[in-house]
């Protein structure tokens, strides 16, 4: 049996929906931090992975920005995540800088993500000897997928499930159906390996920035409206935020596997 209590996050709006008996929950993003204990922060690596899987790691939260690991590090277990990598253009970094400088007037501790992606799985734990068969199974299931476009232009605030971090992300407003189709294939591979599947009604998004703690209250409302205005008025945003996905990636520990879309 595998231990896989995983990180994932949901936006506060969605939590309200859950309390009302809805079943929305957020997509996992930037949440694969199985061995952040070894990374030298303050700079948050988005997906630190598991560079030394055979070595037990002390979970010292002071060494990774006060973050709390979502599951205990185990010898020989590799944090694994399936996602669509987003290739950053210079104009995107200009937009990000505008958004961050505005958002920091509400929460000064916000840090930009170091890399950008859209999650197709939660962060799950794979035993080392399962990595190759897992990747082989993914490759088979994803082989027939064509390239497609998404529009990610809706600013949204997310927290992880245990409320230890808050994120600002760009939620997908077009392309949701193709993403659900991809997730259903990834889910079938996860089920083969007895791993948790993705959220039932995911909020697909690209995370832009994060901070420690649940600061969603400060970022929602006025701040969120101002951020959305910045996105809507940004000269290149229509082009920038219409993304053609060309490959799917799986990161397991310190290894990367790519699956090209046709």
MILO-869959 format. One record per residue: z, x, y of N, C-alpha, C in turn. Coordinates in steps of 0.1 Angstrom, whole numbers, plus 2048, in hexadecimal, padded with zeros to 3 digits. Layout:
+------+------+------+-------+-------+-------+------+------+------+
| n_zz | n_xx | n_yy | ca_zz | ca_xx | ca_yy | c_zz | c_xx | c_yy |
+------+------+------+-------+-------+-------+------+------+------+
|    Z |    X |    Y |     Z |     X |     Y |    Z |    X |    Y |
...
+------+------+------+-------+-------+-------+------+------+------+
END
This chain:
+------+------+------+-------+-------+-------+------+------+------+
| n_zz | n_xx | n_yy | ca_zz | ca_xx | ca_yy | c_zz | c_xx | c_yy |
+------+------+------+-------+-------+-------+------+------+------+
|  800 |  809 |  7F4 |   800 |   800 |   800 |  800 |  809 |  80C |
|  7FA |  804 |  817 |   7F8 |   80D |   823 |  801 |  807 |  82E |
|  806 |  811 |  836 |   80D |   80C |   842 |  803 |  80B |  84D |
|  801 |  800 |  853 |   7F8 |   7FF |   85E |  7FC |  7F5 |  868 |
|  807 |  7F7 |  86E |   80B |   7EF |   879 |  804 |  7F5 |  885 |
|  7FB |  7ED |  88B |   7F1 |   7F3 |   894 |  7F2 |  7EF |  8A2 |
|  7EC |  7F7 |  8AB |   7EE |   7F5 |   8B9 |  7E6 |  7E9 |  8BF |
|  7DB |  7E9 |  8C2 |   7D4 |   7DD |   8C7 |  7D9 |  7D8 |  8D4 |
|  7D1 |  7D1 |  8DC |   7D8 |   7CB |   8E8 |  7D2 |  7BD |  8EB |
|  7DA |  7B6 |  8F3 |   7D5 |   7A9 |   8F7 |  7D7 |  7A8 |  906 |
|  7CF |  7A0 |  90D |   7D1 |   79E |   91B |  7DC |  794 |  91D |
|  7E3 |  794 |  928 |   7EE |   78A |   92A |  7E9 |  77C |  92A |
|  7DD |  779 |  92F |   7D8 |   76C |   92F |  7D7 |  767 |  920 |
|  7D3 |  771 |  918 |   7D1 |   76D |   90A |  7DE |  76B |  903 |
|  7E8 |  773 |  908 |   7F6 |   770 |   902 |  7FA |  762 |  905 |
|  7F8 |  75E |  911 |   7FC |   750 |   915 |  7F4 |  746 |  90B |
|  7E8 |  749 |  909 |   7E0 |   740 |   900 |  7E7 |  740 |  8F2 |
|  7EB |  74C |  8EE |   7F2 |   74D |   8E0 |  7FE |  744 |  8E0 |
|  806 |  745 |  8EB |   813 |   73E |   8EC |  810 |  72F |  8EB |
|  804 |  72B |  8F1 |   800 |   71D |   8F0 |  7FA |  719 |  8E3 |
|  7FA |  722 |  8DA |   7F5 |   71F |   8CC |  7E6 |  723 |  8CB |
|  7E1 |  72A |  8D5 |   7D3 |   72F |   8D4 |  7D3 |  73B |  8CB |
|  7C7 |  740 |  8C8 |   7C7 |   74C |   8BF |  7BF |  757 |  8C4 |
|  7BF |  758 |  8D2 |   7B8 |   763 |   8D8 |  7C1 |  76F |  8D8 |
|  7BB |  77B |  8D5 |   7C2 |   787 |   8D7 |  7B8 |  792 |  8DB |
|  7BD |  79C |  8E1 |   7B4 |   7A5 |   8E7 |  7AE |  7AF |  8DD |
|  7A3 |  7B5 |  8E1 |   79D |   7C0 |   8D9 |  7A5 |  7CC |  8DA |
|  7A5 |  7D4 |  8D0 |   7AC |   7E1 |   8D1 |  7A4 |  7EB |  8D8 |
|  7A9 |  7F3 |  8E0 |   7A2 |   7FD |   8E8 |  7AA |  808 |  8EC |
|  7A6 |  814 |  8EA |   7AE |   820 |   8EE |  7BB |  820 |  8E7 |
|  7BC |  81A |  8DB |   7C9 |   818 |   8D5 |  7CC |  821 |  8C9 |
|  7C3 |  82A |  8C6 |   7C5 |   833 |   8BA |  7CC |  83F |  8BE |
|  7D9 |  83F |  8BC |   7E1 |   84A |   8C1 |  7EA |  84F |  8B6 |
|  7E5 |  851 |  8AA |   7EE |   854 |   89F |  7F5 |  861 |  8A0 |
|  7EF |  86B |  8A7 |   7F7 |   877 |   8A8 |  7F7 |  87D |  8B6 |
|  7F9 |  874 |  8BF |   7F9 |   878 |   8CD |  805 |  882 |  8CF |
|  80E |  883 |  8C6 |   81A |   88C |   8C7 |  815 |  89A |  8C9 |
|  80A |  89E |  8C4 |   806 |   8AC |   8C6 |  7FD |  8AE |  8D2 |
|  7F8 |  8A3 |  8D9 |   7F0 |   8A6 |   8E4 |  7F8 |  8AB |  8F0 |
|  7F2 |  8B3 |  8F8 |   7F9 |   8B8 |   904 |  7F5 |  8AF |  910 |
|  7FE |  8A6 |  914 |   7FB |   89C |   91E |  800 |  8A3 |  92B |
|  7FF |  89D |  937 |   7FD |   88F |   93A |  7EF |  889 |  938 |
|  7E5 |  891 |  937 |   7D7 |   88B |   936 |  7D6 |  883 |  929 |
|  7D4 |  876 |  929 |   7D3 |   86F |   91C |  7C5 |  870 |  916 |
|  7C5 |  876 |  90A |   7B8 |   876 |   903 |  7B7 |  867 |  8FE |
|  7AB |  862 |  8FE |   7AA |   854 |   8FA |  7AD |  852 |  8EB |
|  7A8 |  85B |  8E3 |   7AA |   859 |   8D4 |  7AE |  866 |  8CE |
|  7BB |  86A |  8D0 |   7BE |   878 |   8CC |  7BC |  87B |  8BD |
|  7BC |  870 |  8B5 |   7B9 |   873 |   8A7 |  7C4 |  87B |  8A0 |
|  7C1 |  882 |  896 |   7CB |   888 |   88D |  7C7 |  896 |  889 |
|  7C7 |  8A0 |  892 |   7C2 |   8AD |   890 |  7C8 |  8B4 |  884 |
|  7D5 |  8B2 |  881 |   7DB |   8B9 |   876 |  7E2 |  8B0 |  86C |
|  7D9 |  8A9 |  864 |   7DE |   89E |   85C |  7E8 |  8A2 |  852 |
|  7E8 |  8AF |  84E |   7F2 |   8B3 |   843 |  7FF |  8B7 |  848 |
|  801 |  8B7 |  855 |   80D |   8BB |   85B |  815 |  8AF |  861 |
|  822 |  8AE |  85D |   82A |   8A3 |   862 |  82C |  8A6 |  871 |
|  82B |  89B |  879 |   82C |   89D |   888 |  839 |  896 |  88C |
|  841 |  89D |  894 |   84C |   896 |   89A |  848 |  88D |  8A5 |
|  84D |  881 |  8A5 |   849 |   877 |   8AF |  851 |  878 |  8BB |
|  84E |  881 |  8C4 |   855 |   883 |   8D0 |  84E |  87D |  8DC |
|  853 |  871 |  8E0 |   84B |   869 |   8EA |  84B |  870 |  8F8 |
|  854 |  87A |  8FA |   853 |   881 |   907 |  847 |  88A |  908 |
|  841 |  88D |  8FC |   836 |   896 |   8FC |  829 |  88E |  8FE |
|  829 |  881 |  8FD |   81C |   87A |   900 |  81E |  86E |  909 |
|  822 |  872 |  915 |   823 |   868 |   920 |  82C |  85C |  91E |
|  836 |  85E |  915 |   83F |   853 |   913 |  839 |  848 |  90A |
|  82D |  84B |  904 |   827 |   840 |   8FC |  82E |  840 |  8EE |
|  82E |  834 |  8E8 |   834 |   833 |   8DB |  82A |  831 |  8D1 |
|  82A |  839 |  8C6 |   820 |   838 |   8BC |  821 |  82A |  8B5 |
|  815 |  824 |  8B2 |   815 |   817 |   8AC |  818 |  817 |  89D |
|  817 |  823 |  897 |   81B |   824 |   889 |  81F |  832 |  886 |
|  828 |  834 |  87C |   82D |   842 |   87A |  822 |  84B |  875 |
|  823 |  857 |  879 |   819 |   861 |   874 |  81D |  865 |  866 |
|  813 |  865 |  85D |   816 |   869 |   84F |  80D |  874 |  84B |
|  812 |  87D |  843 |   80A |   888 |   83E |  7FE |  882 |  837 |
|  7F2 |  887 |  83A |   7E6 |   883 |   833 |  7E1 |  875 |  837 |
|  7E6 |  86F |  841 |   7E1 |   862 |   846 |  7D9 |  864 |  853 |
|  7CD |  85F |  854 |   7C5 |   861 |   860 |  7C3 |  855 |  868 |
|  7C5 |  856 |  875 |   7C3 |   84A |   87E |  7B4 |  849 |  87F |
|  7AF |  83C |  87D |   7A1 |   83A |   87C |  79D |  82E |  885 |
|  791 |  82F |  88B |   78E |   825 |   896 |  77E |  824 |  896 |
|  779 |  818 |  896 |   76A |   816 |   897 |  767 |  810 |  8A5 |
|  75D |  816 |  8AC |   75B |   812 |   8B9 |  74D |  815 |  8BE |
|  749 |  810 |  8C9 |   73C |   813 |   8CF |  73F |  81C |  8DB |
|  739 |  829 |  8DB |   73C |   832 |   8E6 |  734 |  82E |  8F2 |
|  73A |  82F |  8FE |   733 |   82C |   90A |  730 |  839 |  911 |
|  724 |  83C |  914 |   720 |   848 |   91A |  721 |  846 |  92A |
|  729 |  84F |  930 |   72C |   84D |   93E |  721 |  854 |  947 |
|  71D |  84C |  951 |   714 |   851 |   95B |  71C |  854 |  968 |
|  717 |  85C |  971 |   71E |   860 |   97D |  722 |  854 |  985 |
|  719 |  84A |  986 |   71C |   83E |   98E |  728 |  836 |  988 |
|  729 |  837 |  97B |   734 |   830 |   974 |  741 |  836 |  979 |
|  741 |  844 |  97A |   74D |   84B |   97E |  751 |  848 |  98D |
|  746 |  845 |  995 |   749 |   841 |   9A3 |  74F |  833 |  9A3 |
|  74A |  82A |  99B |   750 |   81D |   99A |  75E |  81E |  995 |
|  761 |  826 |  98B |   76E |   827 |   985 |  778 |  82C |  990 |
|  773 |  836 |  998 |   77C |   83C |   9A3 |  77F |  831 |  9AD |
|  776 |  829 |  9B1 |   779 |   81E |   9BA |  783 |  814 |  9B4 |
|  781 |  811 |  9A8 |   78A |   807 |   9A1 |  798 |  80D |  9A0 |
|  799 |  81A |  99C |   7A6 |   821 |   99A |  7AD |  822 |  9A7 |
|  7A6 |  826 |  9B2 |   7AD |   828 |   9BF |  7B3 |  81B |  9C4 |
|  7AB |  810 |  9C2 |   7B1 |   803 |   9C6 |  7BC |  7FF |  9BD |
|  7BB |  800 |  9AF |   7C5 |   7FC |   9A6 |  7D2 |  804 |  9A8 |
|  7D1 |  810 |  9AC |   7DD |   819 |   9AE |  7E5 |  814 |  9BA |
|  7DF |  80C |  9C3 |   7E8 |   807 |   9CD |  7F1 |  7FC |  9C8 |
|  7EF |  7F8 |  9BC |   7F8 |   7EE |   9B5 |  800 |  7F5 |  9AA |
|  7FA |  7FE |  9A3 |   801 |   806 |   998 |  7FD |  814 |  99A |
|  806 |  81D |  9A0 |   802 |   82A |   9A3 |  800 |  833 |  996 |
|  806 |  82F |  98B |   806 |   838 |   97F |  7F9 |  836 |  977 |
|  7F0 |  82E |  97B |   7E4 |   82C |   973 |  7DC |  839 |  971 |
|  7D7 |  83C |  965 |   7CF |   848 |   962 |  7C2 |  843 |  95C |
|  7B7 |  84A |  960 |   7AA |   846 |   95A |  7A9 |  84A |  94C |
|  7A2 |  842 |  944 |   79F |   846 |   936 |  797 |  853 |  936 |
|  798 |  85B |  92C |   790 |   867 |   92B |  782 |  865 |  925 |
|  781 |  85B |  91D |   774 |   857 |   917 |  774 |  848 |  916 |
|  768 |  842 |  914 |   767 |   834 |   916 |  760 |  82E |  909 |
|  764 |  823 |  905 |   75E |   81E |   8F8 |  762 |  80F |  8F7 |
|  75C |  808 |  8EE |   75F |   7FA |   8EB |  763 |  7F9 |  8DC |
|  76F |  7F5 |  8D9 |   774 |   7F5 |   8CC |  76E |  7EA |  8C3 |
|  76B |  7EE |  8B6 |   767 |   7E4 |   8AC |  771 |  7E3 |  8A1 |
|  77C |  7EB |  8A2 |   787 |   7EA |   898 |  794 |  7ED |  89F |
|  79F |  7E9 |  899 |   7AC |   7EE |   89E |  7AD |  7FD |  899 |
|  7B7 |  803 |  89D |   7BA |   811 |   898 |  7C1 |  80F |  88A |
|  7BB |  814 |  880 |   7C1 |   812 |   872 |  7C4 |  81F |  86C |
|  7CB |  820 |  861 |   7CF |   82C |   85B |  7C8 |  82E |  84E |
|  7C1 |  839 |  84C |   7B9 |   83B |   840 |  7BF |  848 |  839 |
|  7C1 |  847 |  82C |   7C4 |   853 |   825 |  7B8 |  85D |  825 |
|  7BB |  86A |  825 |   7B0 |   873 |   826 |  7A5 |  871 |  81C |
|  7A8 |  86E |  810 |   79E |   86D |   805 |  796 |  860 |  806 |
|  79A |  857 |  80F |   792 |   84B |   811 |  788 |  84C |  81D |
|  789 |  857 |  824 |   780 |   858 |   830 |  771 |  857 |  82C |
|  76D |  860 |  823 |   75F |   860 |   81F |  75A |  853 |  819 |
|  761 |  84D |  810 |   75C |   83F |   80B |  75C |  835 |  816 |
|  766 |  835 |  81F |   766 |   82C |   82A |  75A |  82D |  833 |
|  757 |  83A |  836 |   74B |   83D |   83F |  73E |  839 |  838 |
|  73D |  83B |  82B |   731 |   838 |   823 |  72F |  828 |  823 |
|  73A |  821 |  822 |   73A |   813 |   822 |  736 |  80D |  82F |
|  73B |  813 |  83A |   737 |   810 |   848 |  728 |  812 |  84A |
|  724 |  81E |  845 |   716 |   821 |   847 |  70C |  817 |  841 |
|  710 |  813 |  835 |   708 |   809 |   82E |  708 |  7FC |  835 |
|  713 |  7F7 |  83A |   714 |   7EA |   840 |  70D |  7EA |  84E |
|  70D |  7F5 |  855 |   708 |   7F6 |   863 |  6FA |  7FA |  864 |
|  6F4 |  7FE |  858 |   6E6 |   804 |   858 |  6DC |  7FA |  85E |
|  6DD |  7ED |  85D |   6D2 |   7E4 |   861 |  6D4 |  7DF |  86F |
|  6DE |  7E4 |  877 |   6E0 |   7DE |   884 |  6D7 |  7E4 |  88F |
|  6D1 |  7DC |  897 |   6C9 |   7E0 |   8A2 |  6D1 |  7E3 |  8AE |
|  6CB |  7EB |  8B7 |   6D1 |   7ED |   8C4 |  6D2 |  7E0 |  8CC |
|  6DC |  7DF |  8D4 |   6DD |   7D3 |   8DC |  6E4 |  7D6 |  8EA |
|  6E3 |  7CD |  8F3 |   6E9 |   7CE |   900 |  6F6 |  7C6 |  901 |
|  6FF |  7CB |  90A |   70B |   7C4 |   90D |  70D |  7C5 |  91C |
|  713 |  7BB |  922 |   717 |   7BC |   930 |  726 |  7BC |  930 |
|  72C |  7C7 |  936 |   73B |   7C8 |   937 |  73E |  7C8 |  946 |
|  741 |  7BD |  94C |   742 |   7BD |   95A |  74E |  7B4 |  95F |
|  757 |  7B0 |  956 |   762 |   7A8 |   95A |  76F |  7B0 |  959 |
|  775 |  7B2 |  965 |   782 |   7BA |   965 |  78D |  7B2 |  95E |
|  794 |  7B9 |  955 |   79F |   7B1 |   94F |  7AB |  7BB |  94C |
|  7B7 |  7B5 |  94B |   7C3 |   7BE |   949 |  7C8 |  7BB |  93B |
|  7CB |  7C6 |  934 |   7D0 |   7C5 |   926 |  7DD |  7CC |  924 |
|  7E5 |  7C8 |  91A |   7F0 |   7D0 |   916 |  7EF |  7D2 |  907 |
|  7F5 |  7DD |  902 |   7F5 |   7DE |   8F3 |  7FF |  7D5 |  8EE |
|  7FF |  7D3 |  8E0 |   808 |   7C9 |   8DA |  816 |  7CB |  8DD |
|  81B |  7D7 |  8DD |   829 |   7D9 |   8DF |  82D |  7DC |  8ED |
|  823 |  7D9 |  8F6 |   826 |   7D8 |   905 |  82A |  7E6 |  90A |
|  826 |  7F1 |  904 |   82A |   7FE |   909 |  81F |  804 |  912 |
|  813 |  7FE |  913 |   809 |   803 |   91B |  800 |  7F7 |  921 |
|  7FB |  7F9 |  92D |   7F2 |   7EF |   933 |  7E5 |  7F6 |  936 |
|  7DA |  7EE |  935 |   7CD |   7F4 |   937 |  7C5 |  7EB |  941 |
|  7BC |  7F1 |  948 |   7B2 |   7E9 |   94F |  7A5 |  7EC |  948 |
|  79E |  7E1 |  945 |   791 |   7E2 |   93D |  786 |  7D9 |  943 |
|  77A |  7DC |  93F |   76E |   7D4 |   942 |  76B |  7CC |  936 |
|  76D |  7BE |  937 |   76A |   7B6 |   92C |  75B |  7B2 |  92B |
|  756 |  7B1 |  91F |   748 |   7AD |   91C |  746 |  79E |  920 |
|  73B |  79C |  928 |   738 |   78E |   92C |  72B |  78A |  925 |
|  723 |  794 |  91F |   717 |   791 |   918 |  716 |  79A |  90C |
|  711 |  796 |  901 |   710 |   79F |   8F5 |  71C |  79C |  8EB |
|  724 |  792 |  8EE |   730 |   78F |   8E6 |  72C |  78C |  8D7 |
|  721 |  785 |  8D6 |   71D |   780 |   8C8 |  719 |  78C |  8C0 |
|  711 |  796 |  8C5 |   70D |   7A2 |   8BD |  71A |  7AA |  8BA |
|  723 |  7AB |  8C3 |   72F |   7B2 |   8C0 |  737 |  7AC |  8B5 |
|  738 |  79E |  8B5 |   73F |   798 |   8AA |  738 |  79A |  89C |
|  72B |  79B |  89D |   723 |   79E |   890 |  727 |  7AC |  88B |
|  727 |  7B5 |  894 |   72B |   7C3 |   890 |  739 |  7C3 |  88B |
|  742 |  7BD |  892 |   750 |   7BD |   88D |  751 |  7B7 |  87F |
|  749 |  7AC |  87D |   74B |   7A6 |   86F |  747 |  7B0 |  864 |
|  73D |  7B8 |  867 |   739 |   7C3 |   85D |  744 |  7CD |  85C |
|  749 |  7D1 |  867 |   754 |   7DB |   867 |  760 |  7D6 |  860 |
|  763 |  7C9 |  862 |   76F |   7C2 |   85C |  76D |  7C2 |  84D |
|  761 |  7C0 |  848 |   75F |   7C0 |   839 |  762 |  7CD |  833 |
|  75F |  7D8 |  83A |   762 |   7E6 |   835 |  771 |  7E7 |  835 |
|  778 |  7E3 |  840 |   786 |   7E4 |   841 |  78D |  7DD |  836 |
|  788 |  7D1 |  833 |   78E |   7C9 |   828 |  78C |  7D0 |  81A |
|  781 |  7D7 |  818 |   77F |   7DF |   80C |  78A |  7E9 |  80A |
|  78F |  7EE |  815 |   799 |   7F9 |   814 |  7A7 |  7F3 |  817 |
|  7A8 |  7E6 |  817 |   7B5 |   7DF |   819 |  7BB |  7E3 |  827 |
|  7B3 |  7E3 |  831 |   7B8 |   7E7 |   83E |  7B7 |  7DB |  847 |
|  7BF |  7DA |  852 |   7BF |   7CF |   85B |  7B1 |  7CD |  862 |
|  7AC |  7C1 |  863 |   79F |   7BE |   869 |  7A2 |  7BD |  878 |
|  797 |  7BB |  880 |   798 |   7BA |   88F |  79E |  7AC |  892 |
|  7A1 |  7AB |  89F |   7A7 |   79E |   8A4 |  79E |  792 |  8A2 |
|  7A4 |  787 |  8A0 |   79C |   77B |   89D |  793 |  777 |  8A8 |
|  797 |  777 |  8B5 |   78F |   773 |   8C0 |  78F |  77E |  8CA |
|  788 |  789 |  8C8 |   78B |   795 |   8D0 |  785 |  794 |  8DE |
|  78C |  79C |  8E7 |   787 |   79E |   8F4 |  780 |  7AC |  8F4 |
|  773 |  7AC |  8F3 |   76C |   7B9 |   8F2 |  76C |  7BF |  900 |
|  770 |  7CC |  901 |   771 |   7D2 |   90E |  770 |  7E1 |  90E |
|  76D |  7E7 |  919 |   76E |   7F5 |   91B |  77A |  7F8 |  924 |
|  784 |  800 |  91E |   78F |   803 |   926 |  78C |  80E |  931 |
|  791 |  80C |  93D |   78E |   815 |   948 |  79A |  81E |  94B |
|  7A6 |  818 |  94B |   7B2 |   81F |   94F |  7BE |  819 |  948 |
|  7C9 |  821 |  948 |   7D5 |   81C |   941 |  7E2 |  822 |  948 |
|  7ED |  81C |  945 |   7FA |   821 |   94A |  805 |  81D |  940 |
|  810 |  824 |  940 |   81B |   821 |   937 |  822 |  815 |  93C |
|  827 |  80C |  933 |   82F |   801 |   936 |  826 |  7F4 |  937 |
|  82C |  7E9 |  938 |   825 |   7DC |   93A |  825 |  7D9 |  949 |
|  81A |  7DD |  950 |   819 |   7DB |   95E |  80E |  7D1 |  961 |
|  80B |  7C8 |  957 |   800 |   7BE |   959 |  803 |  7B5 |  965 |
|  810 |  7B2 |  967 |   813 |   7A8 |   972 |  80F |  7AD |  97F |
|  810 |  7BB |  981 |   80C |   7C0 |   98E |  7FD |  7C1 |  990 |
|  7F5 |  7C2 |  984 |   7E7 |   7C4 |   985 |  7DF |  7B7 |  985 |
|  7E5 |  7AC |  980 |   7DE |   7A0 |   97F |  7DE |  799 |  98D |
|  7D7 |  78E |  98E |   7D7 |   787 |   99B |  7CF |  78F |  9A6 |
|  7D6 |  792 |  9B1 |   7CF |   798 |   9BD |  7C8 |  7A5 |  9B9 |
|  7CF |  7AE |  9B2 |   7C9 |   7BB |   9AF |  7BC |  7B8 |  9A6 |
|  7BD |  7B0 |  99C |   7B2 |   7AD |   993 |  7A6 |  7A8 |  99B |
|  7A9 |  79F |  9A4 |   79E |   799 |   9AD |  797 |  7A4 |  9B5 |
|  79F |  7AD |  9BB |   799 |   7B7 |   9C3 |  791 |  7C1 |  9BA |
|  795 |  7C4 |  9AE |   78E |   7CC |   9A5 |  781 |  7C6 |  9A1 |
|  781 |  7B9 |  99F |   775 |   7B2 |   99B |  76B |  7B2 |  9A7 |
|  770 |  7B0 |  9B3 |   767 |   7B1 |   9BF |  760 |  7BF |  9BF |
|  768 |  7C9 |  9BD |   762 |   7D7 |   9BD |  757 |  7D8 |  9B3 |
|  759 |  7D3 |  9A7 |   74E |   7D3 |   99C |  742 |  7CB |  9A1 |
|  745 |  7BF |  9A6 |   73A |   7B6 |   9AA |  732 |  7BC |  9B5 |
|  738 |  7C3 |  9BE |   731 |   7C8 |   9CA |  72B |  7D6 |  9C8 |
|  72F |  7DD |  9BD |   72A |   7EA |   9BB |  71B |  7EB |  9B9 |
|  714 |  7F3 |  9C0 |   706 |   7F3 |   9C1 |  6FF |  7F4 |  9B3 |
|  704 |  7FD |  9AA |   6FD |   7FF |   99E |  703 |  7F7 |  992 |
|  70D |  7EE |  995 |   715 |   7E9 |   98A |  70C |  7E1 |  980 |
|  702 |  7DA |  985 |   6FA |   7D2 |   97C |  6F3 |  7DA |  971 |
|  6EE |  7E6 |  976 |   6E8 |   7EF |   96D |  6F2 |  7F7 |  964 |
|  6FD |  7FB |  96B |   707 |   804 |   964 |  70E |  7FC |  959 |
|  711 |  7EF |  95B |   719 |   7E8 |   952 |  711 |  7E0 |  948 |
|  704 |  7E2 |  948 |   6FC |   7DC |   93D |  6F9 |  7E8 |  934 |
|  700 |  7E8 |  929 |   700 |   7F3 |   920 |  6F7 |  7F1 |  914 |
|  6EF |  7FB |  911 |   6E8 |   7FA |   904 |  6EF |  803 |  8FA |
|  6F5 |  7FD |  8EF |   6FC |   805 |   8E5 |  6F2 |  80B |  8DC |
|  6F3 |  818 |  8DA |   6EA |   81F |   8D1 |  6F0 |  824 |  8C4 |
|  6FD |  825 |  8C4 |   703 |   829 |   8B7 |  712 |  823 |  8B6 |
|  716 |  823 |  8AA |   724 |   81F |   8A7 |  72B |  82C |  8A3 |
|  737 |  82E |  8A6 |   73E |   83A |   8A3 |  74B |  836 |  89B |
|  74F |  83F |  892 |   75C |   83E |   88B |  763 |  84B |  88D |
|  76F |  84A |  892 |   777 |   857 |   893 |  782 |  855 |  889 |
|  784 |  860 |  881 |   78F |   860 |   877 |  796 |  86D |  878 |
|  7A2 |  86D |  87D |   7A9 |   87A |   87F |  7A1 |  881 |  88A |
|  79D |  88D |  887 |   795 |   895 |   890 |  786 |  895 |  88D |
|  782 |  88C |  884 |   774 |   88C |   880 |  76D |  880 |  886 |
|  760 |  882 |  88A |   758 |   877 |   890 |  74C |  874 |  887 |
|  749 |  868 |  885 |   73D |   864 |   87D |  735 |  85A |  886 |
|  727 |  85C |  886 |   71F |   854 |   88E |  715 |  84C |  886 |
|  713 |  83F |  88A |   70A |   836 |   883 |  700 |  831 |  88D |
|  6F4 |  836 |  88D |   6EA |   832 |   897 |  6E6 |  823 |  895 |
|  6E5 |  81C |  8A1 |   6DF |   80F |   8A0 |  6D0 |  810 |  8A1 |
|  6C8 |  807 |  89A |   6BA |   809 |   899 |  6B3 |  807 |  8A6 |
+------+------+------+-------+-------+-------+------+------+------+
END
